[in-house]
Amino acid sequence: MTAPSATAIPRGGVSTGRVLIRTCAAEWTRLWTVRATWGFLAAAAVAMVGIGAIAGFEAAAEAPAPQGDPAWAVAPVAAMPAQFALLALALIAVTSDYATGGIVPTLQWTPRRGVLFLARTLVAVGGATSVGILLGSGSALAAFAAARPSLTLPVGEGLDALGTIAFVVAAGAAFAVGLGFLLRTTAGALVTVFLGMLVLPLLLPQFGYPWMSALAEVLPGSGAAFLLLGQVPGMTETSSVVSLLGWAGGALLLGWLRLARDDANR
């Protein structure tokens, strides 16, 4: 018996597409087998469904009770506080590997850093967005059930409300993922997310300086607040969308550059 020829071994290796699919599957399993994921999911569920139920009971108790109002109106309002649990979920999906040192064996299993970056981003953003859509529906259903027959569930308004929630959560989660790859620390990335999405947009206009108000308007939190609540002075739908996309894209670019160029364990 002769030894197999070296030319019989395929030289091309596994295709990038197949590696990406396998990495996405591994990242998806990893995301949903971490205890913190379910903690953030529970917090978001309590916030969104709870706010929906409270709004429904309040509508039913009004005299006279509203007739024909869409229950979907409560979903974006409930998503405003609940989004932070979903952003933290996406961020932890990135930074937990750095906290435990698991990023080293992760890159040994998937040495193509671009594939790992894309897979982890797709899974984290896709998971957070899917949960946001599901809980947005649950929030409206809770309001509808608590206020029947005062509130309605028109399909067209439901698609608009869920589409808005999906965009805001996806952009915010992408921003959080980019910061996770860039900063590599859970505490630092969480603080930065909360500053950009909540604290600074609310705090800066209170000082009364025009330049501070202008700065607050370009922060991602102002864009999210306008799209979900529609009550942010100086903001428009276009500026809100551009702001969220710009921050998300910039954070992802910086995160990718650090992953590609720096040592993973530093």
C-alpha positions as CSV (number, residue, x, y, z in Angstrom):
1,M,0.0,0.0,0.0
2,T,1.4,3.4,-0.9
3,A,1.0,6.6,1.1
4,P,-1.6,9.1,-0.2
5,S,-0.2,11.8,-2.4
6,A,0.0,15.3,-0.9
7,T,-1.8,16.6,-3.9
8,A,-4.9,14.6,-2.8
9,I,-5.4,17.0,0.2
10,P,-7.5,20.0,-0.8
11,R,-5.5,23.2,-0.6
12,G,-8.3,25.7,-0.6
13,G,-9.5,24.8,2.9
14,V,-13.0,25.6,4.1
15,S,-14.7,28.5,2.3
16,T,-15.3,31.8,4.1
17,G,-19.0,31.4,3.8
18,R,-19.0,28.0,5.6
19,V,-16.7,29.3,8.3
20,L,-19.1,32.3,8.8
21,I,-22.1,30.1,9.1
22,R,-20.4,27.8,11.6
23,T,-19.1,30.8,13.6
24,C,-22.6,32.3,13.7
25,A,-24.0,29.0,14.9
26,A,-21.3,28.9,17.7
27,E,-21.9,32.5,18.6
28,W,-25.7,32.0,18.8
29,T,-25.3,29.0,21.1
30,R,-22.8,30.9,23.2
31,L,-25.2,33.9,23.5
32,W,-28.1,31.9,24.8
33,T,-26.2,29.7,27.1
34,V,-24.9,32.6,29.2
35,R,-26.8,33.3,32.4
36,A,-26.5,37.1,32.0
37,T,-28.3,36.9,28.7
38,W,-31.5,35.6,30.4
39,G,-31.1,38.2,33.2
40,F,-31.1,41.1,30.7
41,L,-33.9,39.4,28.7
42,A,-36.0,39.2,31.9
43,A,-35.4,42.8,32.7
44,A,-36.5,43.9,29.2
45,A,-39.5,41.7,29.3
46,V,-40.7,43.1,32.7
47,A,-40.2,46.6,31.5
48,M,-41.9,46.4,28.2
49,V,-44.8,44.0,29.0
50,G,-45.3,45.7,32.4
51,I,-45.5,49.2,30.9
52,G,-47.9,47.9,28.3
53,A,-50.2,46.3,30.9
54,I,-50.1,49.5,33.0
55,A,-51.0,51.6,30.0
56,G,-53.9,49.3,29.2
57,F,-55.4,49.4,32.7
58,E,-55.1,53.2,32.7
59,A,-56.9,53.4,29.4
60,A,-59.6,51.1,30.6
61,A,-60.1,53.2,33.8
62,E,-60.5,56.5,31.9
63,A,-63.9,58.1,31.8
64,P,-65.0,58.0,29.1
65,A,-62.7,55.2,28.0
66,P,-60.9,55.7,24.6
67,Q,-62.5,53.9,21.7
68,G,-60.5,52.6,18.8
69,D,-57.1,53.9,19.8
70,P,-54.2,51.7,18.7
71,A,-52.6,49.6,21.4
72,W,-49.4,49.8,19.4
73,A,-48.7,53.4,20.6
74,V,-47.5,52.0,23.9
75,A,-44.8,49.8,22.4
76,P,-42.3,52.5,21.4
77,V,-42.8,54.2,24.8
78,A,-42.1,50.9,26.6
79,A,-39.0,50.3,24.4
80,M,-37.4,53.5,25.5
81,P,-36.3,52.2,28.9
82,A,-36.2,48.6,27.9
83,Q,-33.7,49.2,25.2
84,F,-30.9,49.6,27.7
85,A,-31.2,45.9,28.8
86,L,-31.0,44.8,25.1
87,L,-28.0,47.0,24.5
88,A,-26.3,45.6,27.5
89,L,-27.1,42.1,26.2
90,A,-25.4,42.9,22.9
91,L,-22.4,44.5,24.6
92,I,-21.8,41.6,27.1
93,A,-21.8,39.2,24.1
94,V,-18.5,40.9,23.1
95,T,-16.8,42.0,26.3
96,S,-17.4,38.8,28.3
97,D,-14.7,37.0,26.2
98,Y,-12.2,39.7,27.1
99,A,-13.1,39.6,30.8
100,T,-12.5,35.8,31.0
101,G,-9.6,35.6,28.5
102,G,-11.7,33.5,26.3
103,I,-10.9,35.7,23.3
104,V,-7.6,33.8,22.8
105,P,-9.0,30.3,22.3
106,T,-11.9,31.9,20.3
107,L,-9.4,33.3,17.8
108,Q,-7.6,30.0,17.8
109,W,-10.8,28.3,16.7
110,T,-11.7,31.1,14.3
111,P,-8.4,32.8,13.3
112,R,-10.1,34.8,10.5
113,R,-10.8,37.9,12.6
114,G,-13.0,39.5,10.0
115,V,-15.3,36.4,10.1
116,L,-15.4,36.4,13.9
117,F,-16.1,40.2,13.9
118,L,-19.0,39.8,11.4
119,A,-20.4,36.7,13.1
120,R,-20.4,38.2,16.6
121,T,-21.9,41.4,15.3
122,L,-24.6,39.7,13.4
123,V,-25.6,37.4,16.3
124,A,-25.5,40.1,19.0
125,V,-27.4,42.7,16.9
126,G,-29.8,40.2,15.4
127,G,-30.5,38.7,18.8
128,A,-31.2,42.0,20.5
129,T,-33.3,43.2,17.6
130,S,-35.4,40.0,17.5
131,V,-36.1,40.2,21.2
132,G,-37.0,43.9,20.8
133,I,-39.6,43.1,18.2
134,L,-41.0,40.2,20.2
135,L,-41.3,42.3,23.4
136,G,-42.7,45.2,21.5
137,S,-45.5,42.9,20.3
138,G,-46.0,41.6,23.8
139,S,-46.2,45.2,25.2
140,A,-49.0,46.1,22.7
141,L,-50.8,42.8,23.3
142,A,-50.7,43.4,27.1
143,A,-52.2,46.8,26.6
144,F,-54.8,45.5,24.3
145,A,-55.8,42.7,26.7
146,A,-56.0,45.0,29.7
147,A,-58.1,47.6,27.9
148,R,-60.4,45.5,25.8
149,P,-62.5,46.6,23.9
150,S,-61.2,50.2,24.1
151,L,-57.9,49.6,22.2
152,T,-57.4,48.0,18.8
153,L,-54.5,46.3,17.1
154,P,-54.4,47.6,13.5
155,V,-51.8,45.8,11.4
156,G,-50.5,48.8,9.6
157,E,-49.7,50.8,12.7
158,G,-48.2,47.6,14.3
159,L,-45.7,47.3,11.4
160,D,-44.7,50.9,11.8
161,A,-44.2,50.7,15.5
162,L,-42.3,47.4,15.4
163,G,-40.2,48.7,12.5
164,T,-39.2,51.8,14.5
165,I,-38.3,49.6,17.5
166,A,-36.3,47.2,15.4
167,F,-34.3,50.1,13.8
168,V,-33.6,51.8,17.1
169,V,-32.6,48.6,18.9
170,A,-30.5,47.4,15.9
171,A,-28.6,50.7,15.7
172,G,-28.1,50.9,19.4
173,A,-26.9,47.3,19.6
174,A,-24.4,47.9,16.8
175,F,-23.1,50.9,18.7
176,A,-22.7,48.8,21.8
177,V,-21.0,46.0,19.9
178,G,-18.6,48.4,18.3
179,L,-17.7,49.9,21.7
180,G,-17.3,46.4,23.2
181,F,-14.7,45.5,20.5
182,L,-13.0,49.0,20.9
183,L,-12.9,49.3,24.7
184,R,-12.8,45.6,25.6
185,T,-14.1,46.2,29.2
186,T,-17.7,45.7,30.3
187,A,-17.7,48.6,32.8
188,G,-16.1,51.1,30.4
189,A,-18.3,50.2,27.5
190,L,-21.5,50.2,29.6
191,V,-20.7,53.6,31.0
192,T,-20.1,55.0,27.5
193,V,-23.3,53.5,26.2
194,F,-25.4,55.0,29.0
195,L,-23.7,58.4,28.6
196,G,-24.3,58.5,24.9
197,M,-27.8,57.0,24.9
198,L,-29.3,58.5,28.1
199,V,-27.3,60.8,30.4
200,L,-25.7,63.3,28.1
201,P,-28.7,63.9,25.8
202,L,-30.8,64.7,28.8
203,L,-28.1,66.6,30.8
204,L,-26.4,68.9,28.2
205,P,-29.5,71.0,27.2
206,Q,-30.1,71.8,30.9
207,F,-27.0,74.1,31.0
208,G,-28.6,76.5,28.6
209,Y,-25.7,76.9,26.3
210,P,-26.6,76.7,22.6
211,W,-23.5,74.6,21.7
212,M,-24.3,72.1,24.4
213,S,-27.8,71.7,23.0
214,A,-26.4,71.3,19.6
215,L,-24.0,68.6,20.9
216,A,-26.9,66.8,22.5
217,E,-28.8,66.7,19.2
218,V,-26.1,64.7,17.5
219,L,-25.8,62.1,20.2
220,P,-27.4,58.7,19.5
221,G,-29.7,58.9,22.5
222,S,-31.4,62.0,21.1
223,G,-32.1,60.2,17.8
224,A,-33.5,57.1,19.7
225,A,-35.7,59.3,21.9
226,F,-37.1,61.2,18.9
227,L,-37.9,58.0,16.9
228,L,-39.5,56.3,19.9
229,L,-41.2,59.3,21.7
230,G,-41.2,62.1,19.1
231,Q,-40.6,64.8,21.7
232,V,-37.0,66.0,21.2
233,P,-36.6,69.7,20.3
234,G,-34.4,70.3,17.3
235,M,-34.6,66.8,16.0
236,T,-36.2,65.4,12.8
237,E,-36.7,61.9,11.6
238,T,-33.9,62.3,9.1
239,S,-31.4,63.7,11.6
240,S,-32.3,61.0,14.1
241,V,-31.7,58.2,11.5
242,V,-28.5,59.7,10.4
243,S,-27.3,60.2,14.0
244,L,-28.0,56.6,14.9
245,L,-26.4,55.1,11.8
246,G,-23.4,57.4,12.1
247,W,-22.6,56.4,15.7
248,A,-23.3,52.7,15.0
249,G,-21.1,52.7,11.9
250,G,-18.3,54.7,13.5
251,A,-18.2,52.4,16.6
252,L,-18.2,49.3,14.5
253,L,-15.3,50.6,12.3
254,L,-13.2,51.5,15.3
255,G,-14.0,48.2,17.0
256,W,-13.0,46.3,13.8
257,L,-9.7,48.3,13.5
258,R,-8.7,47.4,17.0
259,L,-9.6,43.7,16.7
260,A,-7.7,43.5,13.4
261,R,-4.6,45.4,14.4
262,D,-4.1,44.9,18.1
263,D,-3.2,41.8,20.2
264,A,-6.5,40.2,21.3
265,N,-5.4,39.8,25.0
266,R,-4.3,43.4,25.6
